[in-house]
């Protein structure tokens, strides 16, 4: 439970390191989004906005002098003007007026008419919008805003929309006048019908004539009032032609997209960092109570191809890091003559074979004699690691006379073994052809006796063993060594995998000396990966 809690704990310093490590990616994402938004905005057509204002007066009080000469529309309830703007009574006449407007280009007229018709059907006006500032009595100002692709079109559209609203409001007042006209005309028709009757007494006929004259006077008065009808709305200010477009705004959009990109990329990186349980620094291994002895930079693949691992390591200056590892190793093993160190990892491809070779070369450069034993019997790689560095290796006796030249055969007959000198002070016992039952070979061999015999002629013996989580071979070999060095790969080896490997090593009684973080200075890759399956012939190099 303690290990689980530790593995799930979020360290803010680790989160900050993850953000800093991927800072270029975050900024690149933000810059890319900002550039895309800028270019997209620049490609959009310009939009101009103009506005016209209407004043609303819902007061019903009228001057006594004008009371008989003025007909005013009934007060407007709240939201009535906004609702009217989205009705056919306003938009319909507005579309007709736009189609007749010669000051707007033909293409823009067609576009505006089509857009207004579609927006009316969708009940979502965008070409023309309305805002208001009203008091509790409904008195105040309405602002009609219109958008178009030219400044002149925006101005004309705002004025036409304002005029359409004004006409709609005036038509409300005309309704009462028209109803009165219709009533008086019906009465007049009825009187004329009665007067047309032939048998009417004189008095009754005179009464009808007088009534007809009265109705005719009232009708004439109502017709005169039609010109004095007033609505609640009246024009306050007409629209003027705008100087600059309101959209698009490339710089603003680019800034917003860049900010969004930073936030989005930061969130993704933070999530990846929290979920990323791979080893990237010594801090990732602190909770395991095993020291980190060195951090080794990655070699360039091109240098390895042309020069081989050992020579590429020399040319790349890895020996400062290798020297640091060698000093830490020998300090820890001080007092143990002819120490035997097993180099392993949690999984294939983490660089244990190349590290073993470069570490041996580091010891040799200081004048110490080194024996490398390739104990990875499934996929031995030391022969391939040293091949390009020294094609002309010389075989000589490790023990006895004549004898075998592979680790598998040497474990069966440790007293008659030959090794190949791969460079001055470095001898190597290759694994030989791959075998399927590698664990059986180790279980049947006298590993302790063989190591005791072979180590006498060397200052240090390095054993390149199979990964602990891939095979049990390393657990069998490791108990006969003085120490075990575990290689982890930067950005690839999982912390939980290291925990599992340590638990196996502890149960088997292995002395884990420390960790090495390998390939720390380059992007992740699988330059020397290999799978753990039986292979009759060795090919490729384990890194």
Kinemage of the C-alpha trace (Angstrom):
@kinemage 1
@onewidth
@group {chain A} dominant
@subgroup {mainchain}
@vectorlist {calphas} color= white
{ca unk a 1} P 0.000 0.000 0.000
{ca unk a 2} L 2.897 2.359 0.770
{ca unk a 3} L 4.478 1.786 -2.643
{ca unk a 4} L 1.161 2.394 -4.387
{ca unk a 5} L 0.645 5.647 -2.506
{ca unk a 6} L 4.139 6.808 -3.395
{ca unk a 7} L 3.687 5.919 -7.061
{ca unk a 8} L 0.444 7.886 -7.242
{ca unk a 9} L 1.767 10.954 -5.427
{ca unk a 10} L 2.111 14.036 -7.630
{ca unk a 11} L 5.359 15.911 -7.063
{ca unk a 12} L 5.080 19.556 -8.097
{ca unk a 13} L 8.794 19.710 -8.792
{ca unk a 14} L 8.447 16.772 -11.192
{ca unk a 15} L 5.479 18.508 -12.810
{ca unk a 16} L 7.521 21.677 -13.243
{ca unk a 17} L 10.427 19.731 -14.728
{ca unk a 18} L 8.043 18.052 -17.161
{ca unk a 19} L 6.651 21.421 -18.246
{ca unk a 20} L 10.116 22.894 -18.616
{ca unk a 21} L 11.329 19.867 -20.556
{ca unk a 22} L 8.499 20.246 -23.052
{ca unk a 23} L 8.506 24.049 -23.081
{ca unk a 24} L 9.528 24.144 -26.737
{ca unk a 25} L 6.594 21.883 -27.616
{ca unk a 26} L 4.178 24.081 -25.646
{ca unk a 27} L 5.408 27.290 -27.257
{ca unk a 28} L 5.487 25.651 -30.675
{ca unk a 29} L 1.871 24.536 -30.325
{ca unk a 30} L 0.794 28.014 -29.219
{ca unk a 31} L 2.705 29.641 -32.073
{ca unk a 32} L 1.230 27.235 -34.605
{ca unk a 33} L -2.327 27.887 -33.417
{ca unk a 34} L -1.720 31.644 -33.363
{ca unk a 35} L -0.334 31.578 -36.895
{ca unk a 36} L -3.229 29.438 -38.129
{ca unk a 37} L -5.761 31.800 -36.508
{ca unk a 38} L -3.998 34.836 -37.980
{ca unk a 39} L -3.910 33.422 -41.502
{ca unk a 40} L -7.502 32.193 -41.260
{ca unk a 41} L -8.678 35.612 -40.037
{ca unk a 42} L -6.812 37.375 -42.814
{ca unk a 43} L -8.566 35.175 -45.359
{ca unk a 44} L -12.046 36.066 -44.099
{ca unk a 45} L -14.033 38.905 -45.761
{ca unk a 46} L -14.184 42.207 -43.921
{ca unk a 47} L -17.306 43.046 -41.949
{ca unk a 48} L -18.439 46.631 -41.299
{ca unk a 49} L -20.972 47.662 -38.666
{ca unk a 50} L -23.190 50.751 -38.591
{ca unk a 51} L -25.889 51.767 -36.105
{ca unk a 52} L -29.006 53.938 -36.126
{ca unk a 53} L -30.999 55.013 -33.067
{ca unk a 54} L -34.729 55.251 -32.335
{ca unk a 55} L -36.305 56.970 -29.354
{ca unk a 56} L -39.275 55.351 -27.621
{ca unk a 57} L -41.982 57.389 -25.857
{ca unk a 58} L -44.661 55.253 -24.256
{ca unk a 59} L -46.338 58.214 -22.487
{ca unk a 60} L -50.061 58.549 -23.327
{ca unk a 61} L -50.434 62.094 -22.037
{ca unk a 62} L -51.194 64.562 -24.879
{ca unk a 63} L -51.403 68.324 -25.042
{ca unk a 64} L -55.048 69.454 -24.971
{ca unk a 65} L -54.546 71.574 -28.064
{ca unk a 66} L -53.346 68.522 -30.020
{ca unk a 67} L -55.635 65.925 -28.491
{ca unk a 68} L -58.162 66.173 -31.293
{ca unk a 69} L -55.574 66.355 -34.056
{ca unk a 70} L -53.174 63.543 -33.088
{ca unk a 71} L -53.642 59.775 -33.037
{ca unk a 72} L -50.929 57.913 -31.132
{ca unk a 73} L -50.186 54.179 -31.134
{ca unk a 74} L -50.817 52.219 -27.931
{ca unk a 75} L -47.822 51.713 -25.596
{ca unk a 76} L -45.296 48.990 -26.450
{ca unk a 77} L -44.930 46.153 -23.929
{ca unk a 78} L -41.437 45.051 -22.945
{ca unk a 79} L -39.691 43.037 -25.675
{ca unk a 80} L -42.259 43.922 -28.343
{ca unk a 81} L -39.768 45.782 -30.578
{ca unk a 82} L -37.189 42.984 -30.412
{ca unk a 83} L -39.876 40.448 -31.271
{ca unk a 84} L -41.164 42.623 -34.106
{ca unk a 85} L -37.661 42.787 -35.588
{ca unk a 86} L -37.745 39.003 -36.008
{ca unk a 87} L -41.156 39.021 -37.713
{ca unk a 88} L -42.198 39.097 -41.329
{ca unk a 89} L -43.883 42.500 -40.719
{ca unk a 90} L -40.420 44.071 -40.394
{ca unk a 91} L -37.973 41.747 -42.156
{ca unk a 92} L -40.208 41.272 -45.187
{ca unk a 93} L -40.375 44.998 -46.069
{ca unk a 94} L -36.685 45.323 -45.160
{ca unk a 95} L -35.710 42.640 -47.693
{ca unk a 96} L -37.814 44.358 -50.356
{ca unk a 97} L -36.176 47.696 -49.576
{ca unk a 98} L -32.692 46.164 -49.791
{ca unk a 99} L -33.385 44.668 -53.210
{ca unk a 100} L -34.330 48.133 -54.482
{ca unk a 101} L -31.384 49.928 -52.897
{ca unk a 102} L -29.131 51.081 -55.739
{ca unk a 103} L -26.337 52.284 -53.436
{ca unk a 104} L -25.551 48.650 -52.505
{ca unk a 105} L -23.842 46.389 -55.032
{ca unk a 106} L -25.904 43.659 -56.649
{ca unk a 107} L -23.899 40.826 -55.070
{ca unk a 108} L -24.142 42.365 -51.609
{ca unk a 109} L -27.872 42.946 -51.988
{ca unk a 110} L -28.381 39.313 -52.891
{ca unk a 111} L -26.217 38.133 -50.028
{ca unk a 112} L -27.969 40.355 -47.454
{ca unk a 113} L -31.428 39.365 -48.703
{ca unk a 114} L -30.536 35.676 -48.561
{ca unk a 115} L -28.999 35.980 -45.103
{ca unk a 116} L -31.950 37.911 -43.672
{ca unk a 117} L -34.407 35.379 -45.085
{ca unk a 118} L -32.474 32.474 -43.597
{ca unk a 119} L -32.015 34.225 -40.248
{ca unk a 120} L -35.754 34.991 -40.150
{ca unk a 121} L -36.567 31.317 -40.672
{ca unk a 122} L -34.068 30.316 -37.997
{ca unk a 123} L -35.269 33.117 -35.673
{ca unk a 124} L -31.640 34.103 -35.082
{ca unk a 125} L -30.817 37.511 -36.528
{ca unk a 126} L -27.160 38.347 -37.011
{ca unk a 127} L -27.120 40.777 -39.928
{ca unk a 128} L -29.381 43.146 -37.960
{ca unk a 129} L -29.483 43.276 -34.159
{ca unk a 130} L -31.279 45.442 -31.611
{ca unk a 131} L -30.209 46.716 -28.195
{ca unk a 132} L -32.184 48.949 -25.847
{ca unk a 133} L -31.784 51.273 -22.885
{ca unk a 134} L -35.242 51.781 -21.351
{ca unk a 135} L -36.631 52.993 -18.048
{ca unk a 136} L -39.432 51.326 -16.099
{ca unk a 137} L -42.076 53.123 -18.189
{ca unk a 138} L -40.662 51.796 -21.434
{ca unk a 139} L -39.187 55.135 -22.475
{ca unk a 140} L -35.648 55.140 -23.812
{ca unk a 141} L -33.453 54.439 -26.798
{ca unk a 142} L -33.310 51.528 -29.228
{ca unk a 143} L -30.102 51.013 -31.206
{ca unk a 144} L -30.277 49.124 -34.508
{ca unk a 145} L -26.919 47.647 -35.562
{ca unk a 146} L -26.358 46.297 -39.050
{ca unk a 147} L -23.408 44.333 -40.476
{ca unk a 148} L -22.353 44.094 -44.107
{ca unk a 149} L -19.226 43.538 -46.173
{ca unk a 150} L -18.937 47.156 -47.266
{ca unk a 151} L -19.203 50.337 -45.221
{ca unk a 152} L -21.902 51.793 -47.474
{ca unk a 153} L -23.981 48.614 -47.287
{ca unk a 154} L -23.769 48.580 -43.482
{ca unk a 155} L -24.925 52.211 -43.321
{ca unk a 156} L -27.844 51.670 -45.680
{ca unk a 157} L -28.897 48.441 -43.971
{ca unk a 158} L -28.983 50.130 -40.541
{ca unk a 159} L -31.068 53.026 -41.847
{ca unk a 160} L -33.446 50.707 -43.731
{ca unk a 161} L -33.910 48.488 -40.660
{ca unk a 162} L -34.610 51.560 -38.535
{ca unk a 163} L -37.132 52.785 -41.118
{ca unk a 164} L -38.801 49.363 -41.214
{ca unk a 165} L -39.277 49.411 -37.430
{ca unk a 166} L -40.596 52.971 -37.583
{ca unk a 167} L -43.105 51.999 -40.277
{ca unk a 168} L -44.224 48.961 -38.293
{ca unk a 169} L -44.831 51.131 -35.231
{ca unk a 170} L -46.778 53.746 -37.244
{ca unk a 171} L -48.903 51.020 -38.804
{ca unk a 172} L -50.044 50.085 -35.288
{ca unk a 173} L -51.553 53.573 -34.882
{ca unk a 174} L -53.093 53.453 -38.350
{ca unk a 175} L -55.013 50.340 -37.384
{ca unk a 176} L -57.440 52.329 -35.165
{ca unk a 177} L -57.904 54.977 -37.849
{ca unk a 178} L -58.598 52.364 -40.483
{ca unk a 179} L -61.076 50.610 -38.247
{ca unk a 180} L -62.879 53.940 -37.660
{ca unk a 181} L -62.922 54.587 -41.394
{ca unk a 182} L -64.418 51.175 -42.047
{ca unk a 183} L -67.131 51.798 -39.395
{ca unk a 184} L -68.135 55.208 -40.775
{ca unk a 185} L -68.170 53.845 -44.342
{ca unk a 186} L -70.490 51.019 -43.265
{ca unk a 187} L -72.837 53.509 -41.558
{ca unk a 188} L -72.779 55.732 -44.633
{ca unk a 189} L -73.668 52.799 -46.871
{ca unk a 190} L -76.573 51.896 -44.613
{ca unk a 191} L -77.990 55.485 -44.681
{ca unk a 192} L -77.638 55.633 -48.454
{ca unk a 193} L -79.545 52.394 -48.688
{ca unk a 194} L -82.365 53.794 -46.553
{ca unk a 195} L -82.493 57.029 -48.559
{ca unk a 196} L -82.834 54.992 -51.702
{ca unk a 197} L -86.194 53.708 -50.536
{ca unk a 198} L -89.089 55.431 -52.449
{ca unk a 199} L -91.735 55.568 -49.730
{ca unk a 200} L -90.179 57.633 -46.935
{ca unk a 201} L -92.104 60.334 -45.036
{ca unk a 202} L -90.646 63.815 -45.407
{ca unk a 203} L -89.570 64.184 -41.782
{ca unk a 204} L -87.820 60.791 -41.699
{ca unk a 205} L -86.078 61.545 -44.948
{ca unk a 206} L -84.779 64.837 -43.602
{ca unk a 207} L -83.522 63.043 -40.504
{ca unk a 208} L -81.585 60.514 -42.618
{ca unk a 209} L -80.101 63.310 -44.711
{ca unk a 210} L -78.948 65.082 -41.549
{ca unk a 211} L -77.470 61.836 -40.209
{ca unk a 212} L -75.721 61.171 -43.502
{ca unk a 213} L -74.142 64.603 -43.395
{ca unk a 214} L -72.910 63.974 -39.842
{ca unk a 215} L -71.399 60.572 -40.786
{ca unk a 216} L -69.774 62.112 -43.835
{ca unk a 217} L -68.230 64.789 -41.643
{ca unk a 218} L -66.872 62.238 -39.207
{ca unk a 219} L -65.420 60.156 -42.071
{ca unk a 220} L -63.743 63.219 -43.504
{ca unk a 221} L -62.290 64.055 -40.087
{ca unk a 222} L -60.918 60.482 -39.659
{ca unk a 223} L -59.341 60.619 -43.120
{ca unk a 224} L -57.639 63.860 -42.146
{ca unk a 225} L -56.334 62.251 -38.924
{ca unk a 226} L -54.599 59.502 -40.978
{ca unk a 227} L -51.835 61.968 -41.824
{ca unk a 228} L -51.312 62.897 -38.171
{ca unk a 229} L -50.875 59.352 -36.839
{ca unk a 230} L -47.830 58.971 -34.518
{ca unk a 231} L -46.196 55.808 -33.214
{ca unk a 232} L -44.257 55.198 -30.023
{ca unk a 233} L -40.961 55.167 -31.960
{ca unk a 234} L -39.330 58.119 -33.656
{ca unk a 235} L -35.952 58.586 -35.325
{ca unk a 236} L -33.161 59.828 -33.086
{ca unk a 237} L -30.074 59.535 -35.283
{ca unk a 238} L -29.337 58.026 -38.673
{ca unk a 239} L -26.434 55.649 -39.324
{ca unk a 240} L -23.132 56.967 -40.631
{ca unk a 241} L -20.689 55.111 -42.838
{ca unk a 242} L -18.090 53.319 -40.648
{ca unk a 243} L -14.393 53.982 -41.262
{ca unk a 244} L -12.942 50.623 -40.163
{ca unk a 245} L -14.218 47.049 -40.199
{ca unk a 246} L -15.190 45.391 -36.928
{ca unk a 247} L -14.133 41.955 -38.162
{ca unk a 248} L -12.034 40.030 -38.714
{ca unk a 249} L -9.356 40.939 -36.158
{ca unk a 250} L -6.298 38.849 -37.043
{ca unk a 251} L -4.051 40.063 -34.228
{ca unk a 252} L -6.700 39.638 -31.549
{ca unk a 253} L -7.657 36.196 -32.859
{ca unk a 254} L -4.008 35.179 -33.054
{ca unk a 255} L -3.412 36.318 -29.470
{ca unk a 256} L -6.471 34.425 -28.203
{ca unk a 257} L -5.525 31.316 -30.189
{ca unk a 258} L -1.966 31.518 -28.868
{ca unk a 259} L -3.212 31.815 -25.293
{ca unk a 260} L -5.585 28.918 -25.857
{ca unk a 261} L -2.707 26.933 -27.348
{ca unk a 262} L -0.535 27.590 -24.298
{ca unk a 263} L -3.300 26.531 -21.922
{ca unk a 264} L -4.200 23.469 -23.968
{ca unk a 265} L -0.606 22.339 -24.482
{ca unk a 266} L 0.236 22.995 -20.823
{ca unk a 267} L -2.724 20.915 -19.724
{ca unk a 268} L -1.751 18.052 -22.035
{ca unk a 269} L 1.887 18.195 -20.938
{ca unk a 270} L 0.877 18.307 -17.272
{ca unk a 271} L -1.376 15.290 -17.776
{ca unk a 272} L 1.357 13.396 -19.622
{ca unk a 273} L 3.851 14.292 -16.901
{ca unk a 274} L 1.523 13.062 -14.169
{ca unk a 275} L 0.849 9.839 -16.055
{ca unk a 276} L 4.482 9.449 -17.098
{ca unk a 277} L 6.141 7.141 -14.587
{ca unk a 278} L 9.334 6.657 -16.602
{ca unk a 279} L 12.746 7.480 -15.224
{ca unk a 280} L 14.168 10.816 -16.301
{ca unk a 281} L 16.326 11.915 -13.386
{ca unk a 282} L 17.900 10.692 -10.171
{ca unk a 283} L 14.907 12.064 -8.268
{ca unk a 284} L 12.705 9.413 -9.875
{ca unk a 285} L 14.795 6.709 -8.184
{ca unk a 286} L 15.171 8.296 -4.733
{ca unk a 287} L 12.217 6.437 -3.227
{ca unk a 288} L 13.825 3.078 -4.079
{ca unk a 289} L 16.659 3.549 -1.539
{ca unk a 290} L 19.264 2.530 -4.126
{ca unk a 291} L 21.829 5.109 -5.277
{ca unk a 292} L 22.224 6.332 -8.835
{ca unk a 293} L 25.883 5.885 -9.744
{ca unk a 294} L 25.917 7.702 -13.077
{ca unk a 295} L 23.885 9.366 -15.808
{ca unk a 296} L 25.191 8.403 -19.250
{ca unk a 297} L 24.465 10.516 -22.369
{ca unk a 298} L 23.117 8.889 -25.508
{ca unk a 299} L 25.362 8.284 -28.498
{ca unk a 300} L 24.338 9.464 -31.916
{ca unk a 301} L 23.168 6.622 -34.123
{ca unk a 302} L 25.266 7.870 -37.017
{ca unk a 303} L 28.454 7.705 -34.952
{ca unk a 304} L 27.640 4.171 -33.806
{ca unk a 305} L 27.056 2.982 -37.360
{ca unk a 306} L 30.325 4.363 -38.693
{ca unk a 307} L 32.608 3.919 -35.682
{ca unk a 308} L 31.085 1.273 -33.444
{ca unk a 309} L 29.880 1.789 -29.894
{ca unk a 310} L 33.253 1.871 -28.118
{ca unk a 311} L 34.978 4.249 -30.499
{ca unk a 312} L 31.844 6.434 -30.765
{ca unk a 313} L 31.811 6.663 -26.967
{ca unk a 314} L 35.400 7.851 -26.973
{ca unk a 315} L 34.802 10.438 -29.673
{ca unk a 316} L 31.614 11.709 -28.016
{ca unk a 317} L 33.361 12.311 -24.701
{ca unk a 318} L 31.332 9.805 -22.712
{ca unk a 319} L 34.312 8.972 -20.583
{ca unk a 320} L 33.636 11.775 -18.157
{ca unk a 321} L 30.344 10.066 -17.268
{ca unk a 322} L 31.915 6.591 -17.560
{ca unk a 323} L 34.797 7.734 -15.363
{ca unk a 324} L 32.336 8.940 -12.766
{ca unk a 325} L 30.631 5.542 -12.846
{ca unk a 326} L 33.988 3.723 -12.628
{ca unk a 327} L 35.080 5.746 -9.591
{ca unk a 328} L 31.753 5.179 -7.809
{ca unk a 329} L 31.902 1.485 -8.637
{ca unk a 330} L 35.420 0.920 -7.388
{ca unk a 331} L 34.829 3.044 -4.273
{ca unk a 332} L 31.859 0.876 -3.356
{ca unk a 333} L 33.790 -2.345 -4.103
{ca unk a 334} L 36.971 -1.246 -2.326
{ca unk a 335} L 38.549 -4.127 -0.404
{ca unk a 336} L 37.207 -6.820 -2.727
{ca unk a 337} L 39.992 -8.292 -4.880
{ca unk a 338} L 39.139 -9.103 -8.456
{ca unk a 339} L 35.482 -8.068 -8.098
{ca unk a 340} L 32.794 -9.572 -10.323
{ca unk a 341} L 30.018 -7.157 -11.337
{ca unk a 342} L 26.889 -8.176 -13.224
{ca unk a 343} L 25.325 -5.539 -15.514
{ca unk a 344} L 21.600 -6.027 -16.133
{ca unk a 345} L 18.410 -4.089 -16.769
{ca unk a 346} L 14.669 -4.455 -16.350
{ca unk a 347} L 13.857 -5.082 -20.023
{ca unk a 348} L 15.625 -5.461 -23.384
{ca unk a 349} L 16.876 -2.410 -25.233
{ca unk a 350} L 17.853 -0.258 -22.257
{ca unk a 351} L 21.565 -0.188 -23.091
{ca unk a 352} L 23.171 -2.709 -20.742
{ca unk a 353} L 25.402 -4.280 -23.440
{ca unk a 354} L 26.799 -1.005 -24.752
{ca unk a 355} L 27.285 0.240 -21.199
{ca unk a 356} L 29.197 -2.930 -20.303
{ca unk a 357} L 31.502 -2.417 -23.292
{ca unk a 358} L 32.171 1.270 -22.650
{ca unk a 359} L 32.667 0.624 -18.923
{ca unk a 360} L 35.216 -2.083 -19.747
{ca unk a 361} L 36.993 0.322 -22.089
{ca unk a 362} L 37.034 2.900 -19.299
{ca unk a 363} L 38.692 0.480 -16.880
{ca unk a 364} L 41.165 -0.569 -19.575
{ca unk a 365} L 42.155 3.037 -20.294
{ca unk a 366} L 43.272 3.359 -16.652
{ca unk a 367} L 45.504 0.287 -16.987
{ca unk a 368} L 43.211 -2.297 -15.402
{ca unk a 369} L 42.632 -5.690 -16.969
{ca unk a 370} L 38.979 -6.488 -17.686
{ca unk a 371} L 37.151 -9.681 -18.599
{ca unk a 372} L 33.700 -9.362 -20.195
{ca unk a 373} L 31.477 -12.433 -19.956
{ca unk a 374} L 28.435 -12.345 -22.204
{ca unk a 375} L 25.928 -14.296 -20.101
{ca unk a 376} L 22.930 -13.320 -22.217
{ca unk a 377} L 22.683 -16.758 -23.811
{ca unk a 378} L 19.407 -16.082 -25.599
{ca unk a 379} L 20.594 -12.999 -27.489
{ca unk a 380} L 24.250 -12.372 -26.771
{ca unk a 381} L 25.416 -9.049 -28.222
{ca unk a 382} L 28.951 -8.383 -26.967
{ca unk a 383} L 30.458 -9.917 -30.111
{ca unk a 384} L 28.429 -7.488 -32.242
{ca unk a 385} L 29.269 -4.549 -29.956
{ca unk a 386} L 33.038 -5.080 -30.407
{ca unk a 387} L 32.990 -6.253 -34.028
{ca unk a 388} L 33.284 -2.886 -35.742
{ca unk a 389} L 35.759 -1.643 -33.180
{ca unk a 390} L 38.258 -4.495 -33.588
{ca unk a 391} L 37.785 -6.832 -36.517
{ca unk a 392} L 41.066 -8.621 -35.859
{ca unk a 393} L 40.631 -9.964 -32.344
{ca unk a 394} L 43.217 -12.432 -31.005
{ca unk a 395} L 42.218 -15.562 -29.087
{ca unk a 396} L 44.284 -16.653 -26.081
{ca unk a 397} L 43.929 -18.963 -23.093
{ca unk a 398} L 41.771 -18.015 -20.136
{ca unk a 399} L 42.308 -21.365 -18.437
{ca unk a 400} L 43.877 -24.684 -19.355
{ca unk a 401} L 44.977 -25.383 -22.885
{ca unk a 402} L 42.867 -25.101 -26.038
{ca unk a 403} L 39.254 -25.519 -25.146
{ca unk a 404} L 35.961 -23.735 -25.820
{ca unk a 405} L 35.214 -20.166 -26.961
{ca unk a 406} L 31.620 -19.456 -25.818
{ca unk a 407} L 30.048 -18.807 -22.438
{ca unk a 408} L 27.675 -21.755 -22.710
{ca unk a 409} L 30.500 -24.191 -23.400
{ca unk a 410} L 32.840 -22.528 -20.896
{ca unk a 411} L 30.330 -23.029 -18.062
{ca unk a 412} L 30.317 -26.748 -18.887
{ca unk a 413} L 34.138 -26.951 -18.995
{ca unk a 414} L 35.554 -23.907 -17.118
{ca unk a 415} L 39.115 -25.294 -17.003
{ca unk a 416} L 39.762 -25.159 -20.748
{ca unk a 417} L 38.543 -21.834 -22.075
{ca unk a 418} L 39.780 -19.317 -24.639
{ca unk a 419} L 38.827 -15.625 -24.774
{ca unk a 420} L 39.243 -13.004 -27.471
{ca unk a 421} L 41.217 -9.840 -26.864
{ca unk a 422} L 38.996 -7.048 -28.211
{ca unk a 423} L 41.409 -4.278 -27.215
{ca unk a 424} L 44.380 -3.775 -24.919
{ca unk a 425} L 43.540 -4.971 -21.392
{ca unk a 426} L 40.045 -6.127 -22.438
{ca unk a 427} L 39.195 -9.784 -23.051
{ca unk a 428} L 35.739 -11.016 -23.955
{ca unk a 429} L 34.007 -14.393 -23.720
{ca unk a 430} L 31.143 -14.286 -26.260
{ca unk a 431} L 27.783 -15.913 -25.592
{ca unk a 432} L 27.830 -17.894 -28.824
{ca unk a 433} L 24.774 -19.041 -30.768
{ca unk a 434} L 21.484 -18.415 -28.989
{ca unk a 435} L 19.995 -21.236 -26.953
{ca unk a 436} L 16.392 -21.730 -25.911
{ca unk a 437} L 16.993 -23.357 -22.498
{ca unk a 438} L 19.445 -20.789 -21.163
{ca unk a 439} L 18.205 -21.208 -17.584
{ca unk a 440} L 18.972 -24.932 -17.736
{ca unk a 441} L 22.573 -24.161 -18.746
{ca unk a 442} L 23.061 -21.950 -15.680
{ca unk a 443} L 21.341 -24.369 -13.302
{ca unk a 444} L 23.634 -27.216 -14.378
{ca unk a 445} L 26.842 -25.158 -14.276
{ca unk a 446} L 29.242 -24.497 -11.390
{ca unk a 447} L 29.034 -20.714 -11.785
{ca unk a 448} L 30.798 -19.920 -8.515
{ca unk a 449} L 33.708 -22.232 -9.336
{ca unk a 450} L 34.059 -20.894 -12.848
{ca unk a 451} L 34.106 -17.269 -11.704
{ca unk a 452} L 36.600 -18.045 -8.950
{ca unk a 453} L 38.901 -19.577 -11.564
{ca unk a 454} L 38.552 -16.908 -14.242
{ca unk a 455} L 38.708 -13.784 -12.058
{ca unk a 456} L 42.257 -14.393 -10.827
{ca unk a 457} L 43.918 -12.883 -13.905
{ca unk a 458} L 41.775 -9.717 -14.048
{ca unk a 459} L 41.260 -6.593 -12.000
{ca unk a 460} L 37.510 -6.713 -12.619
{ca unk a 461} L 35.059 -9.059 -14.330
{ca unk a 462} L 31.939 -7.611 -15.999
{ca unk a 463} L 29.040 -9.973 -16.767
{ca unk a 464} L 26.511 -8.870 -19.362
{ca unk a 465} L 23.352 -10.656 -18.200
{ca unk a 466} L 19.783 -10.955 -19.453
{ca unk a 467} L 17.232 -8.402 -18.139
{ca unk a 468} L 15.709 -9.359 -14.795
{ca unk a 469} L 12.079 -9.024 -15.914
{ca unk a 470} L 12.637 -10.863 -19.192
{ca unk a 471} L 14.372 -14.005 -17.913
{ca unk a 472} L 15.383 -15.573 -14.615
{ca unk a 473} L 18.973 -16.059 -15.855
{ca unk a 474} L 20.217 -12.910 -14.133
{ca unk a 475} L 18.810 -14.032 -10.783
{ca unk a 476} L 20.772 -17.297 -11.001
{ca unk a 477} L 24.027 -15.652 -12.112
{ca unk a 478} L 23.734 -12.606 -9.851
{ca unk a 479} L 23.962 -14.483 -6.558
{ca unk a 480} L 27.535 -15.507 -7.487
{ca unk a 481} L 28.699 -11.936 -8.164
{ca unk a 482} L 29.963 -9.272 -5.784
{ca unk a 483} L 27.510 -6.632 -7.018
{ca unk a 484} L 24.803 -5.981 -9.572
{ca unk a 485} L 24.578 -2.802 -11.639
{ca unk a 486} L 21.100 -2.074 -13.025
{ca unk a 487} L 20.768 -0.019 -16.202
{ca unk a 488} L 17.635 2.087 -16.800
{ca unk a 489} L 16.843 4.035 -19.952
{ca unk a 490} L 15.958 7.702 -19.782
{ca unk a 491} L 12.325 8.301 -20.693
{ca unk a 492} L 11.595 4.614 -21.288
{ca unk a 493} L 12.134 2.498 -18.188
{ca unk a 494} L 9.069 2.568 -15.978
{ca unk a 495} L 9.498 3.151 -12.238
{ca unk a 496} L 7.107 0.317 -11.486
{ca unk a 497} L 9.213 -2.023 -13.626
{ca unk a 498} L 12.274 -1.074 -11.589
{ca unk a 499} L 10.354 -1.791 -8.385
{ca unk a 500} L 9.398 -5.217 -9.694
{ca unk a 501} L 12.992 -5.972 -10.731
{ca unk a 502} L 14.277 -4.899 -7.308
{ca unk a 503} L 11.787 -7.131 -5.534
{ca unk a 504} L 12.923 -10.098 -7.615
{ca unk a 505} L 16.561 -9.264 -6.947
{ca unk a 506} L 15.990 -8.946 -3.197
{ca unk a 507} L 14.161 -12.263 -3.016
{ca unk a 508} L 17.006 -13.932 -4.923
{ca unk a 509} L 19.639 -12.386 -2.636
{ca unk a 510} L 21.318 -10.148 -5.227
{ca unk a 511} L 23.447 -7.223 -4.074
{ca unk a 512} L 22.103 -4.287 -6.110
{ca unk a 513} L 24.935 -1.773 -6.090
{ca unk a 514} L 23.145 1.043 -7.846
{ca unk a 515} L 21.438 2.388 -10.957
{ca unk a 516} L 22.722 3.895 -14.175
{ca unk a 517} L 20.436 6.200 -16.147
{ca unk a 518} L 21.363 5.587 -19.772
{ca unk a 519} L 20.748 7.617 -22.973
{ca unk a 520} L 19.901 10.768 -21.084
{ca unk a 521} L 20.712 13.510 -23.572
{ca unk a 522} L 18.656 12.654 -26.647
{ca unk a 523} L 15.159 11.925 -27.708
{ca unk a 524} L 13.689 8.550 -27.096
{ca unk a 525} L 14.506 5.841 -29.591
{ca unk a 526} L 15.128 2.111 -29.963
{ca unk a 527} L 18.537 2.118 -31.587
{ca unk a 528} L 19.546 -1.235 -30.197
{ca unk a 529} L 16.353 -2.909 -29.132
{ca unk a 530} L 15.852 -6.661 -29.502
{ca unk a 531} L 13.251 -9.174 -28.492
{ca unk a 532} L 13.777 -12.125 -26.222
{ca unk a 533} L 13.188 -15.070 -28.482
{ca unk a 534} L 15.427 -17.920 -29.514
{ca unk a 535} L 17.806 -16.956 -32.339
{ca unk a 536} L 20.287 -19.433 -33.778
{ca unk a 537} L 22.600 -16.622 -34.926
{ca unk a 538} L 23.406 -13.350 -33.226
{ca unk a 539} L 22.415 -10.263 -35.188
{ca unk a 540} L 22.038 -6.675 -34.111
{ca unk a 541} L 23.342 -4.937 -31.039
{ca unk a 542} L 21.693 -4.430 -27.677
{ca unk a 543} L 22.015 -0.936 -26.413
